[in-house]
Amino acid sequence: MTEKDRSEEVARFLRQREELGAGDLFMDGLTRDEALALVAHRRGAAVPTNRGAEQATSTETETAPFPTPDTLDLSALDYDALRQAAMGCQRCRLARERCNVVFSDGNPTARLMVVGEAPGANEDRTGVPFVGQAGKLLDLMLASIDLSRRDSVYICNVIKCRPPGNRDPMQDEIELCSPYLKRQIELVAPEVILAVGTFSAKLLTGATKPLGRLRGKIYSYEGVPLIVTYHPAALLRNRGWTRPAWDDLQLLRQVLDDR
Ligand code: SF4
């Protein structure tokens, strides 16, 4: 396993711990000691090699202004203008290394809006959210309650550009990018929102609890019913979450049917 691979494993590990709200370690390919050493390493000095170069750049720029501070009022834009603004956005550091801005997929007039977290490598390459294995699983999850990406769902992420190395989005990146999501929700005007994964669940519910304690309830985002569940990528890693995710989908179907 390369240093970069290990760093990505640690990022996934930290997210799993947060989602579980528990102290158990359950990663493939790393012993407990390795994991703890890597966590300490991640919290401390920059990791050498290419990953380290990324982090060094990031650290340098955290105190520097972003290249093109964008003061455009997104709340006044229509859908096409919003999409156009995102495509050229330089609001945060993630603009520097992206291949594509990943704005949305699906039907902008759909009743259901699915909100994920951030693009990964496949999404960055294609410009489409939820492709690859996690995307296929999302499509299967939706099909299990008679919904299809093409016709009956609009899909987007909290963050529109890929965080390098699939690291978690930083708080300032979420704050700078979330006005796009806010305006997307206003313009798409879904009847129901499904937040998948920790970052979208916390942002849209305003709660800080781990995902495992947020799911299973119906929230309201600006008057729109909101349900939260695990990210399909997390489900691929943790089969134990399949049953609760299935329950969340049934809850979602019920809310859609009741409207
Ligand atoms: S992540 Fe969002 S705020 Fe940052 S550059 Fe991309 S579109 Fe702009």
Boltz pocket constraint, residues with backbone or C-beta under 6 A from the ligand:
constraints:
  - pocket:
      binder: B
      contacts: [[A, 86], [A, 89], [A, 90], [A, 91], [A, 92], [A, 93], [A, 94], [A, 95], [A, 101], [A, 158], [A, 159], [A, 160], [A, 161], [A, 173], [A, 176], [A, 177]]
      max_distance: 6.0
